[in-house]
Amino acid sequence: MALSTSLYPDLPVLVVEDDAGVIKAICRTLTLNGITNILESNDSRRVMSLLDENQIALMLLDITMPHIRGDELLGEITAKYPHLPVIMATATDDAETVVGCMKKGAFDYITKPIGTARLISAIRCGLEVYELRREQEALRQKEYSKKSSHPECFEKIITRDRGVRNLFNYIEKIASSSRPVLITGETGVGKELAAEAIHLASGRKGKLIAVNVASLDDNVFSDTLFGHEKGAYTGASTAREGQVKKAEGGTLLLDEIGSLSLDSQVKLLRLVQEREYLPLGADVPLKTDVCIVASTNSNLEKKVQQSMFRGDLYFRLKTHIVHLPPLRDRLDDLPLLICHFASQAASEAGIKPPVIPDELYTLLVNYSFPGNIRELKSMIDDAVLTKKGSTLSLAPFYQIISPHTGSPGQKDDTTRSNSVTFGEQLPSAQGLRVLLVEEALRRSGGNISMAAHLVGITRQSLSQFICRNKIHSSDNSSDIG
C-alpha cells in the first residue's frame, strides 16, 4: 500500500482490490482526473486497521476478494464509520447482491469493467457528500461545543448552503421548546423535511402527525383535529380519536396554514394558546402536550393586514420562524441534489446510477426553478427513467427550461415582451443578434451546443455566426444529450 502526498482530497480515497493490476489502473485514472490523494490495499483483512489508523474521505471496495468478501466487510465499516461513503465494485449485475449492499449502507456501486466516466462521477459525488457532512459536523461543533449535536436529524436535507446550515443550528436551539414554530417558504422548498427535523431534534417520544388543513372545511377541521364523542352527530356511532390525540407527546404539523378559514382559525387559537381542545360532543376540554408546527407558502403578515388571517393566531404561531430559501438562492446545492436524486431514482428503478454530464449543472444554474427542489426532483426522476444510455441526457431538461429562458418558439407574448429592456437608442438587427448570442454563451458557460439550443438554431449555424462576428467563445466541453 502507498499514500500519495498530493492534496486533493485533503483526506485520502481508499482503494481496496485484490488485483494489483486493477488497483494500478484505478489509481492512474483517479490521478489523471485530479484525485491524487490515494491509499491502496490489496488485503481485505487490513481494511479495519487502516480505517482506525487513517481518516478516510471515501472508500472504493471490491466485493469479490479472498479472506473477507467486500459485502461482508461493508456492514462492519458502515456500523463503525456511518458517515464514510463506500462505493462497491462488482463484476456482476446481480440484483440481490447490489440491493444487499445498499441496505447495508453502501453509498453507490459500479460494475466491472469499470468505465472512467462512471468511476469519476461516483467518486466526485461521494467526496462532495463526505465534505458536506464534515462541514456540517464542524459547524455544529463550533456552535455547540458545550452540548451534543444531532446530525442525524438533518440527514434528509441535502445542502452545503451556509444559510440552510445556519437554520440547522437554529432548529437545534429551539427544538427543545414546546412553543409553536412557523415554517415559511415557497412551494417545494422542503418544509415537510424541516418539520421532521424539528420533531427529531426535539427528542419528543410521541409521533409526528401531519395534517394538510387547506383541504378541510370548518366541520371536517374540528372532527379531524379534535375528534368526536359517540353520538356527537348523526352517524357518529363510535367515538373518534382526533389528530391532536394521535400526536400527544409529539409534534403536530399543520400544513398550508394560510388557507385555513377564519372560523377554523378561532378553533385553532384555543389549542395554540391554552393547549387544550374540545372534541365534538364533549363537555370538558382536554389538555394536550403537543408541539405545534405550522407551515405556509403564503405571506401571513399580508393576510393579517387584509383581514384574511387572525393577527392573534399569527403572532402566537410565529414564536419561532424557520424560513427556507428558494432553490434559485442556493444554486451551489445543485450538484449535491442532482447526484442524490439521480442515485435515488436509479435505486428505486433497479438500474445503474447514470453519469451526470457537467453541462447539466451549467444549464440548470440559469433556471429559476419555480417549483424549487420538488420540481428538480421531478425533472431528475423523469430523465433517469427515460434515459437510453449510461449518461443522463440533456434533452428532457431542454424541453422544460427553454420556455423559461427566452428561447425562440416561446408562446407567452407577455413574457417575451418583458424579457428584454431597450435603451434610448435601439440596436441594429445585426447588433441585436450579436447581443443575443453573447448572452446565450454567457448563460451556457461558453458551451456552443447549449447556447445554440437556447437561441433555437443549430450548432453549426451558431459556430459560423460566432466566427463571422468574431465573438469570443470558450467552448471546451463535449456535446452530451
N, C-alpha and C positions, 0 to 999 in steps of 0.2 A: 504494500500500500504506500501511497505517496500523497503528500499535502502540498497543494500549489501555493505559491507566495503571492499570487495575484489578489486583487482587492475586490473583485466582483463575483458573487455577492460577498459581503464582509464576513459572513459565516459560510462554511463550505457546503457543497452539494455532495452527498454521499452516494456513490455508485456501488451497488452490491451485485456482483455477477461472477459465476464460477469460471466462465470462459475468458481467459486473458485477452484473446483477440477481440472479443466483443467489447470488453472494457476499454481497450485501446481505441477502438473505433468510436465509441460513445464519447470518450474524453476529448478526442480530436474534434468531433462535431461540436461539442459544447464550447470548446476553446475558440473555434473559428467563429462562433456566434456570440462571443463576448462573455461566456460563462466560464471563468478561468480559475475560480477557487473550488477545487475538486478534491474529494477524499475518496480513495478507492479501497475495495476489499473483495477478495475472491473466496472468502471463507465465511459462510453464514454464522458459524459459531462465534465469530469475533464481533458481530454486529452490536450486541447489547453493551459490551465493554467499550466499543468505540463511541456509542451514544453517551455512555457515562463519562467518558474522558473528554469529549468534544461537544461544543454547541454546534448543532447542525441546522441549516436552513431548510433542507429538503432532502428526501431520500428517493433514489430510483432502485427498486428492489425486484430482482428476478424471482419468479415463482418456482421454477424447476431447478433445484440445486441439491447437491449431496449434503448429507449430515442433517440439516434442518431446512425444510422447504420454506420458501418465502411466504406462502399463505399461512403457514403455521406460525411463523415468526411475527407476522403482521399484528395478530391480536395482542401479543406481549408489548410490541412497540407502541401501539395506539393507547394501550392502558397506562403505560408509564409516561409517554410523551404525547398527550392528546392533541397538542397544537402543532405537531410536526407533520407537514404534508408528505404522504408516502404515495409514490406513483408505482404501480405494479407493472412489471413487464412479463408478458405471457406469450408462449409460442402458439397458443390455440385461441380460438374464439369461443371456447366452452362457456356457455351462458351460466351454468351452475357455479363454476369457479369464479367468474367475474362478479356475479351477484354476491357470492360468499365474501369476496374481498371487500366489496363496497359496504356490506353490512358490518364488517369488522373495522371499518373506518378508513379504508383507502381513499385518498383524495382523487385519484384518477387511475386509468390503466391504459397501456399501449400494447400493441401486438407486434410480434417479430415476424419478418424482419422489420426493424424499426425505421420508419421514414423520418427524414431530417425535419421536415416542417411540423409533423405531429409531435416529435420529441421536443423541439424547441418551444412550441406553443404550450405544451403541458408543463414544461419546466418553468417557463416565464410566468404562467398563470399561478403555479404553485408558489413561486417566490413572491409574487405580489400579495397573495393571500397571507403568507407567513409574515411578510413585512408589515402588513396591516395589523395582524394580531400582535406583533411586537410593539407597534406604535400605540395601539390601544392599551396594552398592558403597561407600557412605560408611562403613558398619560395618567392612567389610574394610580400607579404607584406614586407619581408626583403629587397628584391631587389628594390621595388618600393614604399618605404614608403612615398614619396612625390607626387606620382601620382597614379591614379586608375589603377587597373589591370582588365583584361577581361578573366576570366577563361572559360567563355562560348565559346571562340574562339577555345579552345583546347579539348572540351568535347569528340570529336570523337577519339582522340588519347589516347588509353588506356596504361598507363605506370606508373611505380613508379621509373624508372631508372633515376638516378641523371643526367646523361649526356643528356638524352632527355628532362628532366625538365629544364636544363640549356638552351636548344635550345628554349624552350618556352619564356624564358626571352629575349634571343637574338632576337627572332622574334618580340616581342613587341617593342623592341628598334628600329628595322629597318623598321617596317611595315608602319610607317607614311611617310617614304621616298618614293619618286616616282622612285628611281633608280632601275635598274634590280636586280633580285635575282636569283641565280643559286642553285637549289636543286639537290644534288647528293646522290647516294646510290644504292645498288643492287636492282634487280627486286623484287618487293613485299614488300619493307620496309615501304611503306605508303607515297610516295612522293606526291600523289594527296591530301592526307589529310593535309600534311604540306602546300601545296599551298592554300588550302581552309582556313587554319588557318591564313596564311599571309594576305589573302584577308579580312577575318573577322576582324583581328586586325588592319588593315589599316583604317577601318571606311569609305572606299570608297562607294559612293552611287550607282555606276554602278554595272554591273553583273560580275561574274567570268566566263569567257569563256575559255574552254579547247580545244586545237587542238593537235591531235597526228600528228606531222609533218613527222614521219617516213614513213607514207603511201602516201605521196604526192610527185608527180614529180614536175619539175620546173614550168610548166604551171598551173597545178592544185594548186600548192602552192600559186602563186600570186593571182589567182582568189579566192581561199578560204580565204586568209588573207585580201586582199585589195579590193576584189570585182571588178566589171566592169561596164562600161557605156553601155547604149543601143547602139547596133551596133558595139561594140568593136571587135567582131569577128563573123564569120558566125554562126548563130544560137542564137546570143545574142539579142533576140527580146525585152528584157526588161533589165533595169538596175538591178544589184545585189549588195546588201549590204554585205561587207566582215566581217569577224570575228573581225577585229580591230574596225570597226564601232560599232558592237554589244557590244564590251567591253568598249566603251567610258565611261570614268569616273570610270572605274572599273579595273579589272585585266585580263590580257591575259596570260593563261598558255600554253606554247609551250612544249609539252611532247615529250620525245625521241629526244631532240635537237641534240644529237650526230650523228643521222642518216641523218641529213639534207645535201643535196648535196652542193657542193661549189658554184654553180650558185645561188641557193636559199639563201645561206648564204650572198651573196653580196646584195641581195634584202632586207634581214632582217637587215643588218648592218645599212642601212639608217633609218629604223624605230627606231632602238635602239639608234642610235647616234643623229639623228636630230629630232626625234619624229614627223616624217612626212612620208607619203606614197603616192603612185600614183596608183589609181585604173586603171585597164586595159582600154585603150581608152580615158583616161582623159589627159588633157594638164596641169592642175595646181595641184600640190601636196596638200594634205590635212593634216592639223595639227591634232594631237591627244593627249588627256590626258588619257593615259592608262599606268598602271604599268605592266611591262613585267616580268613574272616569267618563267624560263626555267628549265626543269628537264632532268636528264640523268642518265643512269646506266653505261655510258662509261667513260673512263679516257680521258677527253678532252685535258688535257695537253699533254698526249702522242700522241693524234691525231694531235695536233698542230705540234709537233716535226716530225711527219710522213707526214706533209703537207696535212692531211685529214680534217683539220678544221682550219679556218682562225684565226690567232692569234689576230687580232684587234677585231674581234667579241667576241672571248673568253674572252679577258681582259675587255670588256665592260659588258659582261653578268655576270662576277664573281665579280661585285662590292660588293655584299653581297653573302656569301656562307652558305647554310644550308646543312650540311652533316648528313644523317640519318644512324645510325649504323645498322648492320645486327642483326637479332634476336638472333643469337648464341652469340652475345656480350651483350645481355640484357636478359639473361635467367630468371632473377628474375621477369620478367613480365609474365612468362608463366602462373602462377596461375590466374592472372587477365584476361589475354587474353583467356585462355581456358574457364573460367567461363562466360566471356562476350559472346564469340562466341557460346557456348552451349546454353545459355539462348536465344540468338538472333535466332539461328536456330530452337529451340523448339517453340518460339513465332511465327515465320513465318509459321511453320508447324501446329500450333494449338495444340501442345501437351505439356505435362508437362516437365519442365526442368529436365534433368537427374541428378542423383547423380554422382559426379566426384570422381572416386577412387583415393586414394593417390598414388597408384602405377603408375598412368599415368604421374604424374609430374616427378617421378624418371626415367621413361622410356624416356620421351621426352627431359630431360635435357642432355642426351647423344647423341642427334641427331643434325646434323649440319644445318638443315633447309636450303637447297639450294634455296628454293622458299620463304623463310622468312615468314612474317606474312600472306601473301596471301596463302601460302602453308598450314600453320597451320589452317587457317580458313576453307580451303577446307577439310582438314582431319577431323576437328571437325564437320563440316556440314554433311559429309558422315557418320560419326559414330553416330551422333544423329538421322539421318533419317533412319538408318538401325538397330538401337538398338531394342532389343526384350523385355527387362525388364526395370526396373526403373533406373538401373545403367549403365553407359556408359561402353561398352565392350572394352577390350584392343586389341581384335583380329584384327580390321581394322588397328590399329596403328602398330602392329607387321608386318603385310603384307607389309607396306610401309617402315618401319625402318630397318627390318632385312637385306635387301641387302646393307644397308649403314653401318652396324655395324660389318661386317666381319663374319656373321653367315654362317654355312655350307649351301651349295646349291647355294651360290652366283656364278654367271656365268661369272663375269668380272674377267678374269685371271690377267689382269694388276693391277686392284685394289687389288686383293688378294695377289699378289706377293709383292706389295709395302707397305702393311699394317703392316708387321712385320719386325723389324730390329734385326738381329742376331749379337752377339758379336764375338770376335775372336774364342772363344770356343763354339761349338754348344751344346745345352742342350740335354739330353736324351729324347726319345719319351715320357717316363713317366713324366719327369720333364716339358716337354712342355705342356702336358695335365694339370698338376697342375697349371702352369702359366696361361693357358687359363681360367681355372675355377676361379682362383683368380681374374683375370681381369674382367670376367663376373660378379662375385659377387660385385666387386667394382663399376662397372657401374650400376648395378641394386640396389645398396644400401643395399645389403645383402638379397634381395628377391630371394629365390631359384627358384621359378616358373619362374620369369622373366629371371634369369641367365640361366636356362635350355633352355628356348626358344632361347636365344641369341646364345648358342653353339649348338643348334639343337638336344638335347636329351630330354628324359622325366624327369620329376621332381624326380621320384623315382630313376632313374639311377644316377642323379646328387647327390641326397642325399646320396646314397650308396658310391659314389666316394669320397664325402666330408668326410664321416665317416672313410673310409679305409685309406685315406691320411691325416687325422687329420687337415683338413683345417678349419680355423675359419669362421663361418657364423653367422650373427646376424639377421636371418630371423624371424621377429615377425609380418609379415604382412599376410593378408589373400589372397587367390587366387581369384581374381575377373576378369572375362572376359576370 
